[in-house]
Amino acid sequence: MVSNPNYSKHLDLTKDEDYYSNEAGWRYWSVSQYKDFMKCESAALAKLKEEWEPTSDPKALLVGNYVHSYFESEQAHTAFKEQNQAKLLKKNGELYRDFEIAEQMIQRVDKEPFFNFLWQGEKEVPVTGKLFGVEWKGKIDLLNVEEGYFVDLKTTRALDNKIWDNNQRRYVSFVEGYGYVIQLGIYEKLLEMEYGKPFTGYIYAVTKETPSNVAAIEVPEIDKRIELDFVKENIKWLDEIKNGQERPSMCGKCEFCREYKKLNGFISTHELLDG
């Protein structure tokens, strides 16, 4: 199994095979990796060591990638469809229902004048930098360096989708619940370091409803500052776990913990509903 490898290989983060490689996962922190460690340290480390892989919804991931590849480039979209043809098409050559909806999502975004106004710049841009004492990587859907902004295209079930946040003990929007506030904050800091000027990140969301809804979303600065302060508080400890200096804890509730946790005593009935 791979475990904190020597960083001898040159990584070209403009290439997907390098950006999403296991070695890049050891060398850099990403927002998705940070979120994994915050959910369950043991599960995240096992995933990084390639000792365990979480169950995922491949269809939901494919729908998101189907939409993203279209807005990346015609070449990227054609390649994606060719690589995933068996998963996209029925035997009669028609798209499965989920990808018919994906086509509808694309059409809804494509006909929106405000999206086309925003979607001007370089696409799929990798960015790296040192923040809070560790190296980070990110990939930006649309970057406009001249105007100082970037856009992240998100697909979601509905704009009013509510996510339960255990830390805040309340329901939050999908933007907060899926860590997109953290993502914008981290990317803004990395871009500012790279280009020497401030950047503002926006989210352009399209829903999987029929017909699809759309929204251009900005996040208040105070929300990004709060999330970045929280990252700053946690990242040193998480990095020590990642590099074997500290033992990871188990959340006790995720699919990894359900399979691998060991009981060492009794719990109270009052603990059953915690979190």
C-alpha positions as a printed NumPy array, in Angstrom:
array([[  0.   ,   0.   ,   0.   ],
       [  1.123,   3.583,  -0.7  ],
       [  2.033,   5.447,   2.484],
       [  3.519,   8.939,   2.576],
       [  5.747,   8.37 ,  -0.481],
       [  8.962,  10.153,  -1.276],
       [  8.136,  13.085,  -3.518],
       [ 10.465,  12.143,  -6.336],
       [  7.972,  12.196,  -9.189],
       [  7.304,  15.473, -10.957],
       [  3.588,  16.139, -10.881],
       [  1.956,  18.066, -13.703],
       [ -1.285,  19.158, -12.062],
       [ -2.732,  20.26 , -15.402],
       [ -3.066,  16.534, -16.147],
       [ -5.929,  14.722, -14.417],
       [ -3.85 ,  11.577, -13.917],
       [ -1.378,  13.602, -11.824],
       [ -3.838,  15.967, -10.142],
       [ -6.033,  13.12 ,  -8.869],
       [ -3.156,  10.725,  -8.177],
       [ -2.472,   9.168,  -4.799],
       [  0.935,  10.842,  -4.669],
       [ -0.7  ,  14.254,  -5.118],
       [ -3.019,  13.32 ,  -2.257],
       [ -0.013,  12.779,   0.004],
       [  1.873,  15.827,  -1.201],
       [ -0.99 ,  18.33 ,  -1.044],
       [ -4.076,  19.038,   0.98 ],
       [ -7.257,  19.679,  -0.954],
       [-10.616,  20.925,   0.27 ],
       [-12.184,  17.523,  -0.376],
       [ -9.433,  15.787,   1.597],
       [ -9.795,  18.267,   4.457],
       [-13.542,  17.593,   4.543],
       [-12.857,  13.833,   4.608],
       [-10.535,  14.177,   7.61 ],
       [-12.998,  16.424,   9.423],
       [-15.756,  13.832,   8.97 ],
       [-13.678,  10.877,  10.149],
       [ -9.908,  10.858,  10.604],
       [ -9.619,   7.064,  10.435],
       [-11.706,   6.715,   7.288],
       [ -9.845,   9.528,   5.521],
       [ -6.446,   8.057,   6.354],
       [ -7.484,   4.558,   5.267],
       [ -8.747,   6.02 ,   1.989],
       [ -5.466,   7.895,   1.447],
       [ -3.467,   4.739,   2.163],
       [ -5.629,   2.947,  -0.413],
       [ -6.655,   0.411,   2.217],
       [-10.354,   1.251,   1.962],
       [-12.68 ,   2.928,  -0.51 ],
       [-16.025,   4.463,   0.459],
       [-19.204,   3.471,  -1.289],
       [-20.215,   6.197,  -3.708],
       [-23.089,   6.937,  -6.029],
       [-21.418,   6.583,  -9.45 ],
       [-24.482,   7.868, -11.294],
       [-24.598,  11.126,  -9.318],
       [-20.878,  11.635,  -9.944],
       [-21.287,  10.903, -13.637],
       [-24.135,  13.406, -13.978],
       [-21.967,  16.119, -12.412],
       [-19.014,  15.256, -14.645],
       [-21.27 ,  15.124, -17.7  ],
       [-22.355,  18.725, -17.094],
       [-18.87 ,  19.928, -16.122],
       [-17.16 ,  18.418, -19.154],
       [-19.573,  20.222, -21.493],
       [-18.628,  23.609, -20.084],
       [-14.93 ,  22.725, -20.036],
       [-14.668,  22.178, -23.787],
       [-16.227,  20.307, -26.689],
       [-13.185,  18.016, -26.748],
       [-13.508,  17.188, -23.04 ],
       [-17.235,  16.497, -23.365],
       [-16.768,  14.242, -26.391],
       [-14.007,  12.306, -24.624],
       [-16.155,  11.904, -21.498],
       [-19.093,  10.539, -23.489],
       [-16.857,   8.112, -25.389],
       [-15.224,   6.832, -22.19 ],
       [-18.561,   6.336, -20.419],
       [-20.776,   5.341, -23.344],
       [-21.983,   2.088, -21.773],
       [-23.064,   3.92 , -18.615],
       [-24.8  ,   6.752, -20.459],
       [-26.721,   4.962, -23.206],
       [-29.424,   2.322, -23.286],
       [-29.212,  -0.531, -25.77 ],
       [-31.39 ,   1.463, -28.188],
       [-28.882,   4.336, -28.125],
       [-31.007,   6.692, -26.035],
       [-29.662,   8.382, -22.917],
       [-30.704,   7.034, -19.54 ],
       [-33.105,   9.337, -17.699],
       [-30.421,  10.817, -15.434],
       [-28.401,  11.962, -18.421],
       [-31.461,  13.303, -20.206],
       [-31.784,  15.522, -17.13 ],
       [-28.075,  16.351, -17.417],
       [-28.695,  17.502, -20.993],
       [-31.58 ,  19.631, -19.743],
       [-29.272,  21.129, -17.084],
       [-26.725,  22.004, -19.737],
       [-29.348,  23.661, -21.927],
       [-30.714,  25.638, -18.978],
       [-27.286,  26.997, -18.084],
       [-26.251,  27.553, -21.682],
       [-29.218,  29.805, -22.472],
       [-28.703,  31.991, -19.378],
       [-27.178,  35.367, -20.413],
       [-25.699,  36.038, -16.973],
       [-23.851,  32.712, -17.023],
       [-22.376,  33.452, -20.429],
       [-21.35 ,  36.886, -19.155],
       [-19.515,  35.281, -16.211],
       [-18.096,  32.258, -18.018],
       [-15.21 ,  34.151, -19.614],
       [-11.674,  33.045, -18.829],
       [ -9.418,  30.019, -18.505],
       [-10.99 ,  26.68 , -17.611],
       [ -9.856,  23.854, -15.305],
       [ -6.956,  25.824, -13.836],
       [ -4.855,  24.129, -11.127],
       [ -3.59 ,  26.305,  -8.281],
       [ -1.194,  25.453,  -5.449],
       [  0.285,  27.248,  -2.479],
       [  1.188,  27.09 ,   1.189],
       [ -1.554,  28.112,   3.585],
       [ -1.66 ,  27.611,   7.366],
       [  1.678,  25.786,   7.222],
       [  0.714,  23.096,   4.68 ],
       [  0.675,  22.766,   0.903],
       [ -2.709,  22.951,  -0.839],
       [ -3.945,  22.203,  -4.336],
       [ -7.162,  23.127,  -6.071],
       [ -8.673,  23.097,  -9.523],
       [-10.781,  26.052, -10.62 ],
       [-13.61 ,  25.594, -13.099],
       [-13.355,  29.104, -14.597],
       [-10.666,  31.67 , -13.754],
       [-10.664,  35.267, -14.98 ],
       [ -7.316,  36.665, -13.852],
       [ -7.785,  40.075, -15.449],
       [-11.1  ,  40.744, -13.677],
       [-10.024,  39.022, -10.46 ],
       [-12.762,  36.427, -10.078],
       [-13.438,  32.733, -10.524],
       [-16.574,  30.636, -10.903],
       [-17.246,  27.16 ,  -9.591],
       [-20.036,  25.303, -11.39 ],
       [-22.088,  23.124,  -9.017],
       [-24.9  ,  20.667,  -9.635],
       [-27.353,  20.11 ,  -6.793],
       [-30.713,  18.491,  -6.09 ],
       [-32.458,  21.806,  -5.388],
       [-31.425,  25.328,  -4.439],
       [-33.267,  25.094,  -1.125],
       [-31.74 ,  21.72 ,  -0.263],
       [-31.063,  21.717,   3.501],
       [-28.082,  19.924,   5.066],
       [-27.781,  19.164,   8.792],
       [-24.585,  20.654,  10.294],
       [-23.512,  18.882,  13.484],
       [-21.113,  21.644,  14.487],
       [-23.702,  24.405,  14.223],
       [-26.572,  22.14 ,  15.343],
       [-28.824,  23.477,  12.612],
       [-29.744,  23.051,   8.974],
       [-27.626,  24.984,   6.488],
       [-27.736,  25.582,   2.74 ],
       [-26.113,  23.12 ,   0.339],
       [-23.336,  25.688,  -0.2  ],
       [-22.372,  25.532,   3.48 ],
       [-23.236,  21.876,   4.   ],
       [-21.019,  20.567,   1.206],
       [-18.022,  22.739,   2.147],
       [-18.221,  25.131,  -0.784],
       [-17.676,  28.149,   1.493],
       [-14.347,  26.621,   2.578],
       [-13.487,  25.922,  -1.047],
       [-14.05 ,  29.517,  -2.137],
       [-12.073,  30.847,   0.835],
       [ -9.078,  28.56 ,   0.227],
       [ -9.023,  29.223,  -3.518],
       [ -9.212,  32.991,  -2.998],
       [ -6.17 ,  32.877,  -0.709],
       [ -4.167,  30.635,  -3.055],
       [ -4.899,  32.844,  -6.053],
       [ -4.027,  36.   ,  -4.129],
       [ -0.634,  34.505,  -3.241],
       [ -0.002,  33.413,  -6.828],
       [ -1.075,  36.606,  -8.618],
       [ -0.472,  39.231,  -5.935],
       [ -3.992,  40.636,  -5.986],
       [ -7.365,  39.757,  -4.414],
       [ -9.832,  37.406,  -6.08 ],
       [-13.527,  36.779,  -5.487],
       [-15.079,  33.365,  -5.967],
       [-18.665,  32.75 ,  -7.043],
       [-20.806,  29.652,  -7.348],
       [-23.045,  29.05 , -10.316],
       [-25.531,  26.325,  -9.413],
       [-27.886,  24.303, -11.591],
       [-30.405,  21.87 , -10.152],
       [-31.372,  18.326, -11.106],
       [-35.044,  19.261, -11.092],
       [-37.264,  19.257, -14.177],
       [-37.115,  21.976, -15.349],
       [-33.771,  22.915, -13.834],
       [-33.336,  25.965, -11.663],
       [-30.207,  28.134, -11.721],
       [-28.565,  30.647,  -9.389],
       [-25.423,  32.755,  -9.286],
       [-24.314,  32.728,  -5.646],
       [-21.922,  34.928,  -3.703],
       [-20.794,  34.106,  -0.168],
       [-20.465,  36.845,   2.49 ],
       [-16.863,  37.61 ,   3.406],
       [-17.531,  37.006,   7.099],
       [-18.651,  33.434,   6.354],
       [-15.429,  32.712,   4.47 ],
       [-13.319,  34.22 ,   7.254],
       [-15.054,  32.096,   9.885],
       [-14.496,  28.918,   7.875],
       [-10.836,  29.779,   7.191],
       [-10.254,  30.404,  10.91 ],
       [-11.727,  26.981,  11.577],
       [ -9.41 ,  25.395,   8.994],
       [ -6.448,  27.185,  10.588],
       [ -7.358,  25.74 ,  13.99 ],
       [ -7.61 ,  22.166,  12.709],
       [ -5.111,  21.694,   9.899],
       [ -1.932,  21.265,  11.996],
       [ -3.483,  18.397,  13.942],
       [ -4.909,  16.798,  10.818],
       [ -1.574,  17.099,   9.007],
       [  0.152,  15.309,  11.889],
       [ -2.396,  12.497,  11.578],
       [ -1.892,  12.371,   7.827],
       [  1.873,  12.057,   8.263],
       [  1.761,   9.424,  11.   ],
       [  2.714,  11.653,  13.925],
       [ -0.642,  11.246,  15.665],
       [ -3.197,   8.441,  15.765],
       [ -6.488,   9.054,  13.978],
       [ -9.759,   8.918,  15.873],
       [-12.884,   7.139,  14.679],
       [-16.161,   8.98 ,  14.36 ],
       [-17.995,   5.761,  15.15 ],
       [-20.804,   6.428,  12.664],
       [-19.512,   6.456,   9.081],
       [-19.412,   3.357,   6.889],
       [-15.74 ,   2.763,   7.726],
       [-16.393,   2.903,  11.461],
       [-19.505,   0.76 ,  11.228],
       [-17.326,  -1.954,   9.725],
       [-14.151,  -1.594,  11.769],
       [-14.928,  -0.059,  15.181],
       [-14.323,  -2.168,  18.292],
       [-16.602,  -1.958,  21.315],
       [-14.875,  -1.333,  24.627],
       [-17.848,  -0.894,  26.905],
       [-21.385,   0.353,  27.231],
       [-22.91 ,   3.644,  26.147],
       [-25.88 ,   5.442,  27.674],
       [-29.225,   5.758,  25.923],
       [-28.604,   9.521,  25.972],
       [-25.559,   9.048,  23.709],
       [-27.556,   7.331,  20.95 ],
       [-28.862,  10.615,  19.561],
       [-25.634,  12.636,  19.945],
       [-24.698,  14.161,  16.597]])
